């Protein structure tokens, strides 16, 4: 039984579609990483600087034999995609400040072209056995995850000194990324980049 499970591990990959972004566009990465745990008085797991990204679609565990067909579908889909502009304008704590789970950068899909790509991927990948997400496209970049063991006694707040530089980012490429979970965090490997 254990050998069968190991065999399956090597036949599947944990995949997602994302566009990587540069932290320096938005804030001082080192300063935020240093000050925020003290301000919130809790541990935070920061996304590594080089791994900050906007996720277009989480695919999940996928049979390696299906990857080439998925690549063909993505190539066709992005070839019909117009330029996508997102205006990133603030930090937010999700789901809320009463019981924070994530610190994210949120933005506005300027022409709703990002929503169009998201819907095309979300619907088009369903025949490959990939679950369709029910949520609408909400462009965001996860900066850190809160490591809280219980709900805080008092509602948290975002500090005034947390400087954010609004930035319009034009997206014209995304990557099919393989994610491997390790005790030290996720390791990402780009299988293929797609441009439009």
C-alpha positions as CSV (number, residue, x, y, z in Angstrom):
1,X,0.0,0.0,0.0
2,X,2.8,2.4,0.9
3,X,4.6,1.7,-2.4
4,X,1.4,2.5,-4.3
5,X,1.1,5.8,-2.5
6,X,4.7,6.7,-3.3
7,X,4.2,5.7,-6.9
8,X,1.2,8.1,-7.1
9,X,3.3,10.9,-5.6
10,X,5.6,10.7,-8.6
11,X,2.7,10.6,-11.1
12,X,1.0,13.8,-10.0
13,X,2.1,17.5,-9.6
14,X,0.5,20.2,-7.5
15,X,0.0,23.0,-10.0
16,X,-1.3,26.6,-10.1
17,X,-1.3,29.5,-12.6
18,X,0.3,32.7,-11.5
19,X,2.1,35.9,-12.4
20,X,5.1,36.8,-10.2
21,X,5.5,40.4,-9.0
22,X,8.3,42.5,-7.6
23,X,7.7,43.5,-3.9
24,X,9.7,46.7,-4.4
25,X,6.9,48.0,-6.5
26,X,4.7,48.2,-3.4
27,X,6.6,48.4,-0.1
28,X,9.9,47.9,1.7
29,X,10.0,44.1,2.1
30,X,12.7,44.0,4.8
31,X,11.1,46.8,6.8
32,X,7.7,45.1,6.8
33,X,9.1,41.7,7.6
34,X,11.0,43.2,10.6
35,X,8.3,45.4,12.1
36,X,5.0,43.6,11.6
37,X,5.4,40.6,13.9
38,X,6.2,43.0,16.8
39,X,3.3,45.3,15.9
40,X,0.7,42.4,15.8
41,X,2.5,40.6,18.6
42,X,2.3,37.3,16.8
43,X,4.2,35.1,14.4
44,X,3.8,35.7,10.7
45,X,4.9,33.5,7.9
46,X,6.0,35.8,5.1
47,X,5.9,34.8,1.4
48,X,9.5,34.8,0.2
49,X,10.3,38.0,-1.8
50,X,10.9,36.1,-5.0
51,X,7.7,34.1,-4.7
52,X,5.2,37.0,-4.4
53,X,2.5,36.4,-7.0
54,X,-1.0,37.0,-8.2
55,X,-2.8,33.6,-8.6
56,X,-5.0,33.2,-11.6
57,X,-6.1,29.7,-10.9
58,X,-5.2,27.0,-8.3
59,X,-5.2,23.7,-10.2
60,X,-4.2,21.3,-7.5
61,X,-2.9,17.8,-7.8
62,X,-2.9,16.8,-11.5
63,X,-1.8,13.7,-13.3
64,X,1.5,14.4,-15.1
65,X,0.1,12.7,-18.2
66,X,-2.5,15.5,-18.5
67,X,-0.1,18.4,-18.3
68,X,0.7,18.7,-22.1
69,X,-3.0,18.9,-22.9
70,X,-3.5,21.6,-20.2
71,X,-0.6,23.5,-21.7
72,X,-2.3,23.4,-25.1
73,X,-5.5,24.7,-23.6
74,X,-3.7,27.6,-21.7
75,X,-1.8,28.6,-24.8
76,X,-5.0,28.9,-26.8
77,X,-6.8,30.8,-24.0
78,X,-4.1,33.4,-23.4
79,X,-3.7,34.0,-27.1
80,X,-7.2,35.5,-27.0
81,X,-6.5,37.6,-23.9
82,X,-6.2,41.4,-24.1
83,X,-3.7,43.3,-21.9
84,X,-4.7,43.2,-18.2
85,X,-4.1,46.2,-15.9
86,X,-4.5,45.9,-12.2
87,X,-4.3,49.0,-9.9
88,X,-2.9,47.7,-6.6
89,X,-3.8,50.3,-4.0
90,X,-3.8,48.9,-0.4
91,X,-3.0,46.3,2.2
92,X,-5.9,44.4,3.6
93,X,-6.2,41.7,6.4
94,X,-8.3,38.7,5.4
95,X,-10.9,37.6,6.3
96,X,-11.0,40.5,8.8
97,X,-9.2,42.2,11.6
98,X,-11.1,40.3,14.3
99,X,-9.4,37.0,13.4
100,X,-6.7,37.7,10.8
101,X,-5.4,34.9,8.6
102,X,-3.6,36.7,5.7
103,X,-2.1,40.1,4.9
104,X,-2.7,40.8,1.3
105,X,-2.2,43.5,-1.3
106,X,-5.5,44.1,-3.1
107,X,-6.2,45.8,-6.4
108,X,-8.8,46.8,-9.0
109,X,-9.1,45.0,-12.3
110,X,-9.2,48.2,-14.4
111,X,-11.0,47.0,-17.6
112,X,-12.4,43.7,-16.2
113,X,-10.0,41.9,-18.6
114,X,-8.5,40.0,-15.6
115,X,-11.9,38.7,-14.8
116,X,-12.3,37.5,-18.4
117,X,-9.1,35.5,-18.2
118,X,-10.0,34.1,-14.8
119,X,-13.4,32.9,-16.0
120,X,-12.0,31.4,-19.2
121,X,-9.4,29.4,-17.2
122,X,-11.9,28.5,-14.4
123,X,-14.5,27.1,-16.9
124,X,-12.1,25.7,-19.5
125,X,-10.1,23.6,-17.1
126,X,-13.2,21.8,-15.7
127,X,-13.1,19.0,-18.4
128,X,-9.6,18.1,-17.1
129,X,-11.2,17.2,-13.7
130,X,-10.2,20.5,-12.1
131,X,-12.7,21.9,-9.8
132,X,-14.4,25.2,-10.8
133,X,-14.1,28.0,-8.2
134,X,-17.3,29.6,-7.2
135,X,-15.7,32.9,-6.1
136,X,-15.3,35.9,-8.4
137,X,-12.0,37.2,-9.5
138,X,-10.5,39.4,-6.7
139,X,-6.9,40.3,-7.7
140,X,-4.6,40.1,-4.7
141,X,-1.1,39.2,-3.6
142,X,-0.6,37.3,-0.4
143,X,2.2,38.9,1.6
144,X,2.1,36.9,4.9
145,X,0.0,34.5,6.9
146,X,-0.8,35.0,10.5
147,X,0.2,32.2,12.9
148,X,-2.5,32.6,15.6
149,X,-3.5,29.7,17.8
150,X,-6.7,31.5,18.9
151,X,-8.8,34.5,18.1
152,X,-7.3,37.7,19.5
153,X,-9.0,39.3,22.5
154,X,-9.0,42.7,20.8
155,X,-9.6,43.6,17.2
156,X,-6.3,44.2,15.3
157,X,-5.6,47.2,13.1
158,X,-3.2,47.9,10.2
159,X,-0.4,50.3,11.4
160,X,-0.3,53.8,10.1
161,X,3.4,53.4,9.3
162,X,2.7,50.5,6.9
163,X,3.6,52.5,3.8
164,X,2.1,51.4,0.5
165,X,2.9,52.6,-2.9
166,X,0.0,52.4,-5.3
167,X,1.0,50.8,-8.6
168,X,-0.6,49.9,-11.8
169,X,0.7,46.6,-13.1
170,X,0.2,45.4,-16.7
171,X,0.0,41.7,-16.9
172,X,0.8,40.0,-20.3
173,X,2.2,36.7,-19.1
174,X,1.6,34.0,-16.6
175,X,3.3,30.8,-15.6
176,X,2.2,27.2,-15.0
177,X,3.9,26.6,-11.7
178,X,4.6,23.4,-9.9
179,X,4.6,23.7,-6.1
180,X,6.3,21.4,-3.7
181,X,5.6,21.7,0.0
182,X,8.6,21.4,2.3
183,X,9.1,22.0,6.1
184,X,10.8,25.3,5.2
185,X,8.0,26.5,2.9
186,X,6.9,26.0,-0.7
187,X,9.4,25.5,-3.6
188,X,8.1,26.7,-6.9
189,X,9.2,25.5,-10.3
190,X,7.9,27.1,-13.5
191,X,6.9,24.4,-16.0
192,X,6.0,26.9,-18.8
193,X,5.5,30.6,-19.2
194,X,2.7,32.0,-21.5
195,X,2.8,35.4,-23.1
196,X,0.1,37.4,-24.8
